[in-house]
Amino acid sequence: MTNKKGLKVATIGGGSSYTPELIEGFIKRYDELPISEIWLADVPEGKRKLEIVGSLAKRMVEKANVPISIHLTLNRKEALESADFVTTQFRVGLLEARAKDERIPLKYGVLGQETNGPGGLFKGLRTIPVILEICREMESHCPDAWLINFTNPAGMVTEAVLRYSNIRKVVGLCNVPIGMEMGVAKLLNVDHHRVRIDFAGLNHMVYGLDVYLDGISVKQKVIDLITDPEQSVTMQNIVALGWEPEFLKALNVFPCPYHQYYYKTREMVEKEMKSAETTGTRAEVVKKLEDELFELYQDEELSIKPPQLEKRGGAYYSDAAVRLIHSIYTDRRDIQPVNTMNNGAIASLPHDSAIEISSVITKDGPKPLAIGDLPVAVRGLVQQIKSFERVAAEAAVTGDYSTALLAMTINPLVASDATGKKILDEMLEAHKEHLPQFFK
């Protein structure tokens, strides 16, 4: 990263509604992160959205008066050529595929969700072959670049890159941890820079082992506060159902919003079934939100990120993504929660597996903070999900039906080989177009 002309960033999935978040983040940090080129790449099916988002991005940098050139392309290799950072935020099969992930499992009384259970499995099966193809292209076109992956399921995708590609400069990223920090700051009515959480676990399965305000632990206070549904820390895409106070106090760690799917499975299934019959699945709701956003994006008078984007579920994406890139570039050595190789930081998980953990961010990448074993109360669930991620990644690479069924069944949200087989068969057929490895 000694490019005298400035840094080049390639964003795969550049037509995403999230892109204005990313552009805003780069604009805000331009003085310390001298980016000269941002290449937004997408597939032909996303051409219209790419052009709309790209035009907004150009208006944003013009309004900010920063010398960043925005390039749009349907040629991924062109975008990757000599890039310093590659960010990925794509969705194979678009929102239509997500809607199938959500609706089909519900027919069998199983949770349909983007990154958990059968939905998370199938998003991984569709996504992993594409991310591995991008990794091979990076080896040829930008071998020294950092891959910053925001594509879900981020933990499983990072696992696959570490296990099945030659790319080692990879960091998986999620806005859940930074959203939790922001949520705690709001609960405590303080500036979020005063809050720090010790994160450990997996993507969408991460726990706050401790919570600090100005360096002093306030975990018990936060746990007391979030037992009130009106005070819960959650995401736009997950309705807070509230926690049983006695359970949360006994758990003695700060759960992330996605833990509701595992600790309140029956209630969440019932809620998703009702939503599917009334307002629609989350994918269908998001489709309407995206249509509204892209209508806004087309307004030639618009030259900032519209506040409506926060309803999409991508709040703080720019803060998380650009903060990470900035810290790698400047060797800042601050602490951020990321998905990276374990290397013994969590003794309860394999050393060579991807984990989500608070890490010191250096020019050489994240250095995870060692926490030893996870608390007994959460260890088993995290280990089970890691087994699921490992087996799912293998199924995505091999296209082996039996391995996919194993991954489906060992996920705690399915936990039945007979039910799992029915869901697997129907979802394989539904997603046949995007799963060529299973239909050779």
N, C-alpha and C positions, 0 to 999 in steps of 0.2 A: 504493500500500500504506500508506494512512494511516487504515485502518479502526480507529476508536477502540475498537470492541468486540472487537477481535482479528481474526486472520486466518481466512479460510475456504479450506479445501482440498477440492477435488473429485477423487475417485479413480475413474476409469473402468475398470471391471473389478474392482470392489470385492469381489466374491465370490472372488477369487483366493486360493489358499493362501498367497501371499506377504504378504497384507495384515497379518497380525500382526507381521511384520518392520517394516513401515512404521509401524504404531501404536506399537510399542516405541520406534522412533527418535524420533517426535514427543514421546512421554512423557519420554524422557531429556533432550531439549533444550527442554522447555517454558519454562524460566526465560528463555531467550534468544530463543525462537521462540513468541510468544504466540498459539497457535492456539485459536480458540474453537469452530470448527465443522469437522468432517470429514464429508463426504458420500460415502458409498460407493454407487456406481451400477453397475447391471449389466443384462443383458438378461433377458427372462422365463425363458429356458432355464436361467439361473443363479440363479433366485430362491432355491432351497433353500440353495445354498452361501452366497449373500449373507446370508441370515438366520442361518446358523450362524456365519459369520465375524463378522458384525455384532454378534451377541450376545457373542462372545468379546472383540471390541474394546471393547464397553461395560464388560465385567467388568474388562478391563485398565486402563481409565482410572479406573474406580471404585477399584480396588485401589491405584493410584498416587496417588489423591486429587488429580487435576488437573482443572480446570474445562473440559474439552473435551466438547462434545456430539457424539454419533455419530448420523448420520442415514442411513437406508437408503432407496433409491429405485430404481424401474425407469424413472423419467423422467429421462433424461440432462440435459435442459434445466433441470430443477429443480435438479439438482446443480450445474450450471455457473453459474447465476444469481449474479452479483456475486462469483464466486470470485477469490481472489488467486493461487492456484496450482492448476493442473490436472495431475494425474499420470495417466498411461495405462499399463495393464498387462493388456490384454485379449488374447484368443486367438480369432480368428474360426474357427468350426468346432470349437472345443474340442480336446481331446486326440485325438479320433477323427480329425480332419483331420491332426494331426501324425503319427499312425501311418501314414496313407496316404502322407504326404510321405517317410517313412522306408522303407516297404516297397516301394513301386512302383519307385523307381530301382534298388534292389538286384536286381530281376528282370533288369535289363540290365547288371549288373556295375558300376553307378555308385553312388557313395556316397549313402545316404539320411540326411539330417541336417537338423535344424530350421532352421538359418540359413545353411547352406553348400550349394552345388550346386543341384540341382532342388528340394530341399525348401525352401531359403532363397528361391528364386525364387517358389515357389507361396505360401509364407507372406506374402511381400511383395505378390503379386497379390491375395490375399484381404484383407490388412490396410490397404493404402494408401487404397483408396476410403473405408474407414471412418474412418481418421484425418483425411482431408481433409474429411469430413462433420462431424467433431467440430470441426475448425478453423473451418468456416463457422458453426457454432453458437456457438463462442467469440466470433467477431466481433460477434454479436448480444447475447450474454448476459454476457460478461466480457472485453471487448476489451483490457483492460489486464493480464490475467492472464498468468502465465508457464506455458508448456506444458512439463512435464518428462516426456519419453517414455521408458518402460522396455520398451515393447512391441517384441519382435523381429520382423524383423531391424532393430535400432535404427538402424544407419547408413543403410540404404535408406529407412526411414521418415522419418528426419530430412531426408535428401536430398529426398524427395517434398514434405515440408512447406515447405522452403525454396524449392523450384522451382515448386510448383503451388498454394500457398495464400498468403494475405495475412498470415499469422502470422509475425512475425519474432522474437518473444520465445519461442523454442523452444530447448530443450537436450535432446539425446539422452543417455541414461545406460545404463551397463552395469556389472555387478559384476565383470567379468573383470579390469580394471586394479587395483581395490582388492584383489581376491583375489590377484593377483600380488604386490602389496606385502605383504600378510599372509603369503603363502607364503615370500617372501624373508626376512621377519622371523623366521619359524619356522626356516628353514634356518640363519640366523645366530644363532638363539637370543637375539634382542633384542626390545625393545618395538617395535611396528610404527610408532610415531610417530617413531622414529629413522631410518626408511627412506624414501627418496624415489626415484622412477623418472621419468626423462624419457620420456614416452610420445609416439609419433607413428605415424600410419598410419590405418587404418579400423577400424570396429567388427568385432570378431572377426578382425581382420587388423592388430592393433596390435603394435608392437615397443617394447621398452625400449631406447632408444638408449644410456642410461647408468643405472647403479644407484648410489645413494649411501647410505652409513651415516654419520650425523652430518656430512653435507656432503662426505665424502671418497668418491671413486669406488671401488666394490668390484665392478665389472662382471665383471672377469676371474675373480674368486673365485666369484661366483655362477654364471657360465658353467661353470666347472670342477665345481661342486657338482651342477648339474642334468643333467650327462651321466650321472649315476647314476640309473637308474629308481626306486630307492628314495628318492631325494632330489628328484624332479621336483616342479615347481610346476604343479598342474593343478586341474581343477574336478571336482565330484561327478559330472557327466554325461560326463566324458571320461577314459577310462582311459589313464594314462601308459604309452607304449611305450618310452620312453627315446630318447636322441639319440646318434648317432655322435659321439664326442668331437671328431674331426678336423673334421667338418662344422660343428659348433656353434662351434668356435673360429675357423674361417674365416669363418663368417657374422658373428661379432663383434658381435651384438646379442642381446638377450634376447627370444626368441619367446614368444608367448602360447600357451596350451594348444590353441587351435583351429588353429594352424599345422601340427599333426600331420596334419590332413586334406589338406594341400597338399604337405608334405615327406615324408610317409609314406603316400601315398594307397593303394597296394596293400595294405599291412598293415592299414590302417584299414577298407578295404572287406571284407577277409577276416574281420576281427574282427566287423564289423557283421553280416555274413552269418551267421556262427556264432551270434552273440547272438540274431538274429531267429529262428533255428531252435530255440534252447534257452530262454533266459530271456525272449525277446521283444525288440522294439525298445525304444529308450529311452522312447518315449511310453507303451508298454504297461507298462514298469516304473514310470514316473512315475504312471500311473493307479492302480496298486496302492498306491504311496506316498501319493498324495492321498486314497485311500479310508481309509487308516490315519490320516492327519492329520485328516480331517474327523470321524472317530470320536473322536479326542482332543479336537478343538475343541468337540464337543457336551457334553463333561463340564462340568457347571455349577460344579464345584470348580476348574476350570482358569481362571486369571486372569493367566497370563504366556504369552509365546511359548514353545512347547515346543521343546526342543533337537532333536527329531526333524526339525524343519523344515530344518535344514542339509543333510539327505540329499536334499532336493528340488532342490538346485542354486542356491538363492537366497541363499546365505550372503553377508552383508555388504550386502545390498540396502538395509537401513535406514540403515546407515552412509553409503553412497554417496548415496542419495536425499535423506535429511534433511540431511546435511552440505552438499549443494549448495543446497537451499532456504534453509538457515540462512545460508550465505555470501552468497547474493543479497540476502536480506532485511536483513542487517547490513552489507553492503558490506565484507565481511571481507578481500577481496583475497588470499586464500590460493590455492595452486595445486592444481588437481584435474584429472584426465583426464575429458574430456567429448566429446560429439559436437556440433560446431558448425560454422559456415561457415568455410572455410579463410582467406579474405581474405589470401592470400599467405604464410601461415605455413609451409606445405609447398610449396616452389617447384615440385616435381615434379607437382603436382596442380592442376586448375583452381581459380581463385580463388573461384568461386561454388559450389563443391561442399562437401558435408558431409565432415568428417574427424573422427577421434578423436585428441585431442592434449591434452597438459598445458596448462592455461589458468589465467590469473588470474581468479578469480571476483569480479565486482563487482556493484553494484546495477543496472548496465546490461547485465549478462550476462557471458559468458566472453570473455576477451581471450587468444586463443591465443598461445603462445610460439613465435616464429619459429625454425625449425630449418634453413631453407634446403632444399637437396635431400636426399632420402632417400639412404642409402647405395646404391651401385650394385647390390649383391647382392640387395637387397629391392625396389628401385624398380619393376622391371618387373611383378612379381607384384601389388604394390599398385595400380599403374596399371590392370592388367587387371581386377582386382576392382572398381575404381571405374567402369570402363567398363560392367561387368556391372550394377552398381547403377543407373547412370544409365539404361541401356536398359531394365532391369527396371521402374524407376519409370515410364518412359514407357509401357510395355506395360500396367501396372496402370491408368493413367489413361485410355488410349485404348481398351483392349480389343482391340488389333490383334494378330492371330495371328502375322503375320510378325515383328513386333517382339518378341513373346514367344519365338519360335523363335530369333531372333538372340541374345537375352539368354541363353537356355538354352545355345546353342552356344559363345558366347564365354567361358562360365564354364570355367575350367581343369579342373574336376572332370568335365566332360562332353566338351568338345572334339571333338565329332563331330556334324555336322548330321543325319546319318541316325539315329543313336542318339537324339540330342536330340529329333528329331521324334516318334519312337515314344514316348518318355517324356512329351513335351508332350501328345500326343494322349490318352494314357491318363490322365494326371493332370488334364487339363481335364475329361474326362468324369467322373472320380471326384469332382472338387470343383465340379461344375456348379452346385450349389445356392448356392455362395458366390462365384461368378464371373459375375454377370449381365452384366457389361460385354463378355464374350466371346460371349454367346449372345443378342444383341439380335435 
